[in-house]
């Protein structure tokens, strides 16, 4: 449950990492001694719940005057913010210690995604509404916009969910690829479900390109780390939705033999030249036609996917499977396939 609250992140050097805390609440931080307590603001004179979580690298302070918030919800939110604090602190320290390419790329991607989140919201809700005086006026205006165009609101929410997933993917990938010993949890998972959960975030974009998606059934499980393989699928579908030929088919098939499950993704997509096939898995590499189409991104998606597959004792391969070329907007498209190979778990009959 979402509730109105304020938060303050302070590192061990007493520098604020993040805060949305109004000045009138600052005076209450020093008197807060536990993760959850009830108090009356020294300046606001309002009852509120507050908590201060002391960490090795600083502290997190959270407060809320929302009377409906339960202790459990408050504690869950506090725990979530301690995780954000740790992540933010490590990234800040990394940037201070060395502004290397990985940190720059990570920061650029997160900044791009968060900017896009804001754009999606402001498409539906003009910023002028947010500067109206009074919470009730803001709420009434936003409620009217939503009720007047429920479909537009639904589309915005789907876009937000995709971008939030992208942000989580970016963070997960960064942590796993920069850790000396990535924390993986290899377990048996239904590959069909893992794929569907990732694909769901791209259905809106694929629908807009009028892609006919066909997925065969598969009841086999594979031995993988769920989080890292979710990142793999997210990166693959992010590429597919950019490069697939509009009004075409996306076919996904499964086959297993000798303890290996192969997942084959077959589509018509932007042509990859023969001498580029290995290079597309290199960091910061984008193919000739991807660049010419102006759809290319950072060139990191398939590289990250390949590295994470290796952590799972799995493989990713790319093959052109038909030399027939179809032109669209002066860009050549052809049938390509991506093959993912996973160690199989238990097979359900």
RODRENMAR-375027 format. One record per residue: z, x, y of N, C-alpha, C in turn. Coordinates in steps of 0.001 Angstrom, whole numbers, padded with zeros to 6 digits, always signed. Example, Ala and Ser with C-alpha at 12.3 -4.5 7.8 and 13.67 -1.06 7.14 Angstrom:
! RODRENMAR-375027
+007800+013190-005690+007800+012300-004500+007800+013200-003300
+007080+012850-002250+007140+013670-001060+007870+012900+000030
This chain:
! RODRENMAR-375027
+000000+000842-001199+000000+000000+000000+000000+000874+001245
-000884+000582+002201-000916+001327+003443+000144+000784+004388
+000790+001653+005141+001760+001204+006127+001697+002124+007337
+002092+001564+008501+002030+002346+009733+003073+003454+009685
+002667+004678+009950+003604+005791+009876+003110+006960+010721
+004025+007895+010971+003709+009120+011693+004141+010312+010845
+003419+011405+011002+003709+012574+010174+003605+013836+011023
+004370+014850+010647+004400+016114+011377+004480+017259+010368
+003478+018160+010379+003470+019336+009508+003806+020565+010352
+004842+021299+009967+005218+022521+010683+005372+023648+009672
+004730+024797+009930+004826+025921+008995+006078+026750+009250
+006287+027751+008414+007516+028541+008521+007577+029367+009800
+006419+029530+010458+006403+030226+011758+006650+029268+012912
+007004+027996+012560+007290+026946+013549+006046+026518+014335
+004878+026731+013741+003632+026257+014349+003237+024928+013714
+002761+024001+014531+002344+022695+014016+000966+022820+013372
+000885+022463+012085-000388+022470+011378-001150+021171+011604
-000392+020073+011656-000987+018765+011898+000110+017824+012362
-000236+016915+013276+000746+015939+013726+000065+014761+014411
+000558+013557+014118+000177+012381+014901+001438+011729+015465
+002485+012543+015553+003810+012066+015938+003921+011938+017460
+004191+010721+017975+004388+010562+019420+005607+011359+019899
+005591+011764+021160+006647+012617+021698+008036+011997+021562
+008109+010659+021660+009432+010020+021613+010123+010161+020263
+009362+010555+019226+009972+010725+017902+010388+012183+017623
+009911+013115+018424+010190+014530+018153+011681+014831+018126
+012424+014169+018972+013859+014435+019078+014607+014070+017804
+014007+013201+016965+014677+012749+015742+014523+013728+014578
+013576+014670+014687+013318+015567+013559+014532+016413+013209
+015189+016982+014224+016313+017898+013976+017493+017220+013286
+017658+015943+013555+018817+015266+012934+018502+014716+011543
+017213+014826+011135+016816+014354+009808+017171+015422+008773
+017983+015062+007806+018490+016054+006850+018083+015811+005399
+017380+014715+005135+017059+014408+003740+015652+013806+003631
+015101+013719+002402+013742+013190+002209+013600+011705+002533
+014728+010963+002555+014660+009538+002903+015988+009103+003493
+015941+008583+004707+017152+008067+005339+016784+006998+006353
+017777+006153+006679+017591+005107+007670+018271+005550+008956
+017644+005274+010067+018223+005712+011334+017692+004845+012468
+018228+005076+013649+017718+004446+014860+017225+005552+015769
+015996+005450+016251+015428+006489+017093+016263+006728+018329
+016506+007999+018640+017337+008331+019802+016705+007851+021100
+015370+007854+021137+014681+007402+022349+014042+006033+022188
+013476+005777+021001+012813+004488+020801+013818+003354+020618
+015025+003698+020130+016086+002713+019874+015672+001689+018819
+014683+002049+018000+014226+001153+016938+014650+001686+015582
+014970+000762+014664+015300+001171+013304+014048+001712+012614
+014232+002724+011801+013099+003290+011097+013568+004052+009867
+012613+004266+008949+012861+005159+007822+012237+006496+008183
+012920+007562+007811+012357+008878+008055+012733+009812+006908
+011997+010867+006779+012282+011845+005740+011763+013204+006138
+012506+014226+005747+012096+015592+006022+012110+016358+004711
+010961+016862+004310+010851+017599+003051+010685+019075+003388
+011701+019856+003075+011655+021286+003339+010907+022002+002220
+009935+022815+002605+009110+023549+001657+009236+025043+001914
+008754+025851+000997+008868+027303+001154+008071+027805+002360
+007029+027041+002725+006168+027471+003830+006338+026656+005103
+007358+025798+005136+007579+024977+006317+008197+023648+005933
+007849+022581+006645+008381+021265+006290+007408+020152+006680
+007600+019006+006028+006853+017789+006333+007851+016746+006801
+007564+016121+007940+008408+015041+008453+007573+013765+008503
+008143+012678+007964+007450+011391+007912+008394+010314+008416
+007889+009414+009243+008728+008298+009687+007892+007029+009831
+008555+005888+009692+007879+004604+009800+008869+003538+010238
+008417+002672+011150+009230+001527+011583+008809+000251+010869
+007952+000389+009894+007470-000754+009133+008588-001253+008209
+009081-002442+008481+010211-002981+007711+009821-003379+006289
+008513-003540+006040+008069-003980+004720+007938-002835+003723
+007964-001607+004195+007763-000470+003312+008968-000271+002397
+008702-000164+001100+009782+000053+000134+010096+001542+000031
+011266+001848-000527+011643+003251-000720+010642+003972-001613
+010166+003257-002649+009207+003866-003583+007908+004233-002876
+007399+003314-002058+006160+003578-001329+006337+004720-000338
+007498+004754+000303+007767+005830+001269+007797+007181+000553
+008460+007233-000609+008549+008490-001361+007188+008937-001872
+006357+007980-002330+005017+008321-002812+004177+008922-001687
+004291+008313-000505+003530+008818+000640+004025+010202+001045
+005336+010403+000990+005901+011719+001299+005373+012776+000338
+005329+012427-000951+004831+013358-001965+003370+013699-001712
+002574+012686-001333+001162+012923-001046+001011+013908+000109
+001848+013744+001147+001743+014625+002309+002220+016050+002006
+003148+016211+001087+003551+017574+000720+002392+018305+000055
+001583+017549-000724+000396+018146-001347-000621+018534-000272
-000828+017646+000710-001754+017945+001800-001279+019153+002593
+000040+019213+002818+000598+020339+003573+000285+021651+002874
+000557+021690+001570+000335+022925+000811-001131+023343+000867
-002018+022364+000725-003449+022636+000768-003860+023150+002149
-003370+022467+003183-003716+022846+004548-003155+024214+004892
-001921+024469+004449-001287+025760+004750-002067+026903+004107
-002432+026719+002825-003171+027773+002123-004526+028032+002777
-005199+026951+003159-006500+027122+003791-006378+027797+005153
-005341+027414+005913-005111+028041+007221-004814+029526+007054
-003960+029838+006070-003609+031238+005844-004825+032040+005403
-005656+031398+004559-006860+032083+004106-007812+032387+005251
-007920+031421+006163-008805+031620+007309-008274+032687+008254
-006938+032750+008370-006328+033765+009232-006493+035144+008610
-006271+035224+007286-006322+036518+006603-007740+037084+006583
-008715+036210+006231-010103+036695+006154-011057+035516+006269
-011924+035576+007252-012873+034493+007490-014111+034752+006641
-013954+034685+005322-015067+035000+004443-016027+033813+004319
-017105+034031+003622-018155+033027+003532-017697+031760+002822
-016866+031924+001782-016413+030751+001043-015586+029837+001936
-014694+030440+002728-013873+029637+003625-014724+028960+004692
-015692+029687+005222-016571+029105+006227-017328+027909+005652
-017838+028083+004422-018603+027024+003780-017728+025807+003521
-016532+026065+003012-015587+024982+002723-015259+024221+004004
-014957+024949+005068-014588+024318+006337-015761+023515+006895
-016964+024087+006803-018156+023391+007285-018375+022083+006532
-018255+022126+005199-018496+020936+004388-017471+019844+004675
-016191+020235+004744-015152+019246+005022-015345+018642+006401
-015689+019473+007381-015922+018982+008741-017089+017999+008765
-018154+018316+008019-019327+017435+007967-018988+016090+007346
-018249+016131+006243-017888+014881+005567-016975+014011+006435
-015992+014632+007087-015072+013845+007914-015793+013275+009135
-016746+014026+009673-017538+013521+010800-018356+012312+010366
-018904+012401+009145-019703+011279+008632-018831+010057+008390
-017604+010273+007939-016668+009162+007766-016470+008420+009084
-016239+009181+010138-016035+008571+011456-017274+007810+011907
-018445+008395+011684-019689+007743+012089-019861+006405+011385
-019552+006365+010079-019692+005125+009320-018783+004033+009876
-017564+004405+010254-016619+003432+010805-017095+002932+012163
-017535+003874+013010-017941+003493+014362-019260+002738+014406
-020055+002831+013328-021255+001996+013243-020872+000523+013246
-019769+000227+012584-019323-001160+012441-018343-001544+013538
-017453-000613+013873-016394-000910+014834-016564-000018+016066
-017080-000573+017162-017277+000228+018369-015974+000862+018850
-016080+002075+019369-014884+002778+019829-014182+002042+020969
-014951+001232+021727-014333+000513+022843-013205-000402+022371
-013372-000904+021141-012339-001807+020609-011016-001070+020438
-011106+000193+020038-009896+000950+019744-009138+001362+020994
-009782+001247+022165-009058+001608+023385-008501+000382+024092
-008660-000786+023471-008025-001979+024029-006510-001834+023952
-005865-002366+024891-004409-002272+024898-003803-003266+023916
-002878-002766+023134-002155-003646+022228-002728-003694+020835
-001868-003517+019873-002259-003523+018470-002870-004855+018068
-002302-005975+018556-002784-007299+018166-004219-007530+018625
-004564-007075+019844-005934-007237+020336-006919-006431+019492
-006511-005215+019128-007358-004384+018267-007571-005072+016921
-006484-005565+016358-006538-006195+015036-007431-007435+015051
-007277-008279+016075-008089-009502+016174-009569-009173+016308
-009879-008151+017116-011282-007776+017341-011922-007239+016069
-011179-006394+015348-011704-005821+014108-011855-006902+013036
-010876-007795+012966-010943-008885+011989-012174-009760+012233
-012503-010018+013497-013673-010832+013827-014961-010131+013379
-015046-008811+013601-016227-008048+013192-016421-008133+011680
-015333-007989+010943-015398-008022+009481-015846-009389+008980
-015246-010449+009528-015571-011793+009074-016981-012208+009482
-017461-011695+010616-018809-012033+011071-019895-011378+010220
-019572-010243+009609-020573-009544+008790-019883-008855+007614
-019576-009662+006614-018860-009157+005441-019699-008135+004682
-021016-008346+004627-021887-007425+003892-021896-006043+004535
-021964-005999+005852-021955-004707+006553-020639-003978+006312
-019551-004750+006290-018239-004153+006015-018193-003591+004602
-018743-004343+003650-018761-003878+002258-019584-002602+002125
-020721-002549+002818-021566-001352+002790-020826-000149+003375
-020099-000409+004465-019340+000676+005079-018284+001204+004112
-017592+000300+003418-016546+000716+002483-017124+001544+001336
-018298+001153+000845-018941+001939-000212-019298+003337+000290
-019766+003425+001533-020086+004733+002111-018830+005575+002284
-017754+004926+002714-016488+005648+002883-015970+006170+001550
-016080+005342+000520-015619+005765-000804-016404+006977-001293
-017722+006964-001044-018549+008106-001452-018142+009377-000712
-017914+009247+000592-017548+010430+001376-016144+010925+001033
-015234+010004+000756-013889+010414+000336-013944+011155-000995
-014797+010647-001902-015001+011325-003184-015585+012715-002952
-016515+012822-002006-017139+014112-001704-016111+015107-001164
-015203+014621-000327-014157+015493+000215-013254+015995-000904
-012853+015077-001789-011998+015480-002915-012728+016478-003808
-014017+016230-004029-014827+017135-004838-014862+018527-004224
-015058+018570-002918-015131+019844-002202-013816+020615-002345
-012710+019914-002209-011383+020545-002318-011134+021034-003740
-011443+020164-004724-011239+020537-006129-012067+021770-006502
-013334+021767-006090-014222+022890-006413-013711+024176-005772
-013320+024084-004525-012834+025264-003796-011604+025852-004484
-010669+024973-004852-009435+025452-005484-009709+026097-006844
-010589+025472-007632-010849+025998-008972-011632+027306-008946
-012568+027427-008002-013409+028617-007972-012766+029793-007239
-011716+029540-006483-011034+030637-005787-009736+031039-006477
-009288+030225-007441-008038+030546-008153-008275+031680-009153
-007283+032578-009278-007387+033655-010266-007374+033081-011675
-006547+032063-011876-006481+031385-013173-006533+029883-012926
-007722+029290-012944-007857+027847-012684-006998+027027-013637
-006360+026010-013086-005497+025147-013881-006334+024034-014504
-006796+024267-015719-007632+023293-016413-006837+022562-017487
-007214+021321-017720-006600+020525-018778-007712+020030-019700
-008001+020820-020737-009094+020482-021656-008614+019424-022647
-009229+018254-022572-008875+017142-023452-010133+016399-023854
-009986+015504-024838-011124+014688-025273-011327+013543-024288
-012545+013445-023750-012883+012379-022810-014197+011728-023209
-014307+010443-022950-015576+009744-023149-016549+010208-022070
-017602+010915-022473-018557+011427-021501-019276+010285-020792
-019442+009176-021488-020091+007994-020915-019290+007485-019716
-017956+007422-019867-017107+006924-018785-017048+007912-017625
-016927+009195-017934-016853+010206-016877-018120+010153-016031
-019269+010037-016708-020540+009961-015995-020614+008706-015122
-020240+007561-015674-020319+006300-014922-019410+006315-013700
-018204+006863-013835-017282+006915-012694-017884+007730-011546
-018570+008816-011876-019178+009653-010836-020424+008995-010249
-021251+008431-011126-022493+007799-010681-022219+006605-009761
-021110+005916-009986-020790+004708-009206-020812+004961-007709
-020414+006160-007279-020345+006465-005854-021725+006663-005229
-022762+006766-006059-024116+007000-005543-025034+005794-005749
-024492+004700-006289-025324+003538-006590-025959+002947-005338
-025224+002931-004246-025754+002366-002997-026985+003156-002531
-026888+004483-002523-028003+005318-002068-029199+005232-003007
-028927+005184-004308-030014+005061-005280-030692+003689-005192
-029896+002672-004911-030445+001323-004728-031369+001289-003514
-030966+001972-002440-031777+002006-001226-033128+002675-001477
-033170+003616-002433-034436+004277-002782-035164+003521-003896
-034598+002370-004308-035182+001520-005345-035387+002283-006645
-034338+002944-007097-034363+003697-008347-033917+002800-009497
-034698+002759-010544-034355+002002-011743-033583+002926-012691
-032306+002647-012884-031435+003527-013669-031301+002994-015094
-031591+003849-016067-031454+003483-017479-030546+004498-018165
-029449+004007-018742-028474+004883-019408-028253+004378-020823
-028505+005222-021799-028247+004826-023179-026743+004877-023448
-026330+004173-024483-024905+004149-024820-024502+005437-025544
-023252+005804-025410-022733+006976-026111-021237+006788-026318
-020796+006846-027573-019384+006666-027871-018710+007967-028275
-019403+009068-028095-018832+010377-028420-017897+010846-027307
-016928+011654-027698-016065+012287-026709-016401+013773-026654
-016075+014370-025534-016302+015804-025354-014998+016457-024905
-014849+017740-025226-013633+018470-024863-013854+019155-023517
-013327+018532-022462-013570+019016-021110-012322+018856-020238
-012349+019526-019111-011392+019281-018038-011993+018198-017147
-011327+017060-017077-011899+015891-016395-012218+016183-014931
-011297+016818-014239-011474+017024-012800-012683+017907-012499
-012802+019013-013207-013907+019928-012909-015258+019350-013310
-015312+018626-014421-016585+018028-014839-016967+016864-013911
-015982+016191-013341-016278+015167-012331-016956+015799-011121
-016521+017000-010760-017161+017729-009658-018607+018066-010032
-018815+018484-011275-020171+018804-011754-021086+017595-011583
-020640+016441-012076-021468+015236-011978-021696+014842-010520
-020669+014959-009712-020800+014602-008308-021884+015458-007633
-021876+016759-007909-022871+017650-007311-024278+017353-007815
-024376+017052-009117-025692+016744-009686-026260+015463-009076
-025449+014397-009023-025941+013135-008476-026173+013218-006968
-025444+014076-006303-025687+014301-004881-027085+014885-004680
-027476+015822-005553-028827+016389-005503-029888+015356-005897
-029590+014608-006953-030562+013628-007445-030877+012585-006382
-029858+012050-005730-030117+010994-004747-030931+011510-003559
-030884+012816-003316-031707+013398-002240-033143+013630-002684
-033319+014173-003900-034616+014697-004307-035434+013799-005227
-034850+012705-005721-035595+011843-006638-036673+011068-005884
-037798+010838-006566-038917+010109-005963-038539+008636-005779
-038703+008085-004571-038406+006653-004375-039234+005777-005315
-038681+004626-005678-039356+003672-006575-039721+004305-007919
-038785+005073-008464-039021+005699-009771-037838+005424-010691
-037857+006034-011868-036798+005814-012856-035885+007020-012984
-034636+006728-013278-033650+007754-013619-033155+007433-015020
-033519+008282-015985-033162+008037-017388-032102+009030-017846
-031023+008509-018432-029939+009354-018912-029713+009064-020391
-029866+010109-021217-029759+009959-022672-028768+010959-023248
-028250+010646-024422-027274+011493-025089-027721+011787-026525
-027440+012977-026995-027634+013269-028420-026666+014385-028815
-026158+014302-030036-025201+015294-030504-025604+015908-031823
-025363+017219-031960-025594+017900-033224-024866+019234-033213
-024388+019637-034406-023714+020932-034575-022551+021134-033592
-021823+020042-033355-020633+020146-032501-020922+020205-031014
-022196+020005-030622-022577+020045-029209-023169+018698-028801
-022705+018153-027690-023299+016931-027155-024191+017302-025976
-025448+016860-026048-026397+017104-024956-026586+015831-024139
-026433+015966-022855-026680+014866-021923-027941+015233-021143
-028953+014392-021259-030248+014683-020628-030516+013713-019490
-030774+014261-018300-031099+013460-017123-032567+013697-016787
-033372+012662-016946-034833+012765-016804-035261+011951-015578
-036081+012561-014712-036466+011880-013472-037723+012516-012895
-038331+011844-011910-039358+012454-011077-038680+012889-009788
-038722+014178-009532-038045+014695-008343-038854+015812-007708
-038403+016277-006567-039117+017315-005825-039430+018496-006742
-040641+018980-006664-041088+020060-007533-040273+021340-007333
-039940+021973-008453-039305+023292-008446-040312+024272-009033
-040671+025282-008266-041654+026254-008738-041086+027044-009927
-041971+027527-010773-041550+028215-012001-040625+029394-011726
-040908+030151-010665-040074+031318-010365-038766+030953-009667
-038530+029636-009465-037296+029178-008805-036282+028600-009791
-036705+028390-011032-035864+027654-011987-034489+028297-012166
-034433+029610-012310-033134+030280-012447-032423+030384-011102
-033210+030530-010034-032620+030753-008707-031849+029552-008167
-032227+028324-008618-031549+027143-008074-030072+027092-008467
-029689+027936-009444-028272+028017-009821-027558+029171-009109
-028272+029842-008210-027671+030920-007434-027045+030348-006161
-025991+030981-005636-025362+030466-004416-026297+030535-003215
-026266+029464-002427-027008+029379-001165-028527+029427-001325
-028994+028998-002491-030452+029004-002706-030992+027573-002695
-032030+027348-001912-032756+026078-001914-034229+026377-002146
-034872+025556-002970-036269+025786-003312-037227+025554-002151
-038420+026040-002333-039473+025956-001312-039710+024515-000858
-039893+023595-001822-040222+022222-001462-039009+021436-001002
-037838+021804-001479-036606+021179-000979-036451+021477+000511
-036741+022721+000887-036654+023103+002301-037714+022380+003125
-038939+022334+002585-040026+021704+003336-039773+020212+003530
-039109+019587+002566-038792+018160+002682-037665+017908+003679
-036995+019006+004083-035846+018949+005005-034686+018132+004434
-034619+018103+003107-033512+017427+002427-032493+018429+001899
-032828+019727+002001-031937+020739+001432-030614+020793+002183
-029573+021159+001421-028247+021271+002017-027807+022715+002094
-026615+022993+001553-026053+024345+001626-026560+025249+000515
-027214+024662-000497-027679+025468-001625-026555+025870-002562
-025415+025157-002488-024252+025514-003312-024007+024537-004458
-024628+023359-004409-024304+022307-005374-024478+022691-006820
-025661+023176-007200-025918+023529-008599-025213+024828-008985
-025018+025718-008030-024254+026940-008318-022825+026575-008709
-022177+025717-007915-020807+025290-008218-020767+024564-009557
-021753+023674-009792-021814+022944-011065-021913+023914-012242
-022757+024929-012105-022938+025908-013179-021654+026683-013456
-020970+027109-012399-019723+027870-012566-018631+027030-013208
-018548+025770-012828-017525+024893-013402-017837+024548-014859
-019110+024444-015189-019490+024214-016589-019055+025391-017454
-019193+026598-016937-018768+027780-017681-017270+027733-017968
-016490+027241-017002-015039+027134-017208-014706+026170-018345
-015628+025251-018625-015444+024267-019691-016150+024661-020984
-016563+025936-021085-017334+026384-022252-018559+025505-022471
-019185+025120-021363-020341+024232-021401-021493+024874-020633
-022658+024247-020685-023852+024815-020054-024607+023754-019269
-025327+024202-018255-026244+023333-017522-027590+024039-017448
-028668+023290-017725-030021+023862-017712-030952+022920-016962
-032026+023485-016427-033023+022706-015697-034410+023040-016241
-035203+021997-016529-036553+022224-017043-037547+021261-016391
-038693+021759-015933-039814+020860-015615-040424+020427-016949
-040697+019141-017145-041193+018701-018454-042574+018088-018384
-043198+018138-017220-044557+017615-017107-045201+018289-015898
-046378+018838-016098-047052+019562-015011-047765+018636-014030
-047807+017320-014352-048479+016356-013474-047704+016211-012165
-048389+016394-011059-047745+016335-009746-048127+015041-009029
-047136+014404-008403-047363+013203-007601-046920+013507-006171
-047788+013270-005207-047476+013575-003813-046830+012373-003129
-045813+012660-002318-045155+011617-001527-044687+012261-000225
-045175+011736+000900-044861+012313+002213-045174+013819+002257
-046307+014171+001639-046799+015550+001628-045907+016522+000847
-045041+015969-000006-044161+016783-000860-044522+016503-002321
-044710+017545-003146-045025+017325-004565-043784+016962-005387
-043958+015947-006229-042893+015521-007150-043429+015637-008570
-042507+015930-009520-042919+015994-010917-041732+015662-011818
-042013+015429-013087-040931+015091-014025-040094+016338-014309
-038804+016207-014057-037848+017284-014310-036695+016745-015142
-036039+017636-015829-034864+017218-016586-033724+018207-016380
-032532+017661-016292-031306+018464-016265-030583+018204-017578
-030214+019268-018271-029513+019119-019550-028126+019743-019442
-027127+018941-019794-025744+019408-019834-025302+019465-021289
-024710+020587-021694-024261+020750-023076-022749+020939-023111
-022066+020041-023853-020602+020047-023931-020140+020201-025380
-018985+020837-025603-018392+020828-026947-017885+019436-027281
-018268+018960-028445-017911+017590-028808-016459+017477-029268
-015891+016269-029017-014570+015945-029530-014721+015034-030723
-013907+013973-030757-013981+013015-031862-015126+012058-031630
-015852+011735-032664-016977+010796-032572-016512+009425-033068
-016662+008414-032196-016308+007047-032585-017508+006395-033223
-017323+005834-034366-018444+005204-035085-018497+003726-034738
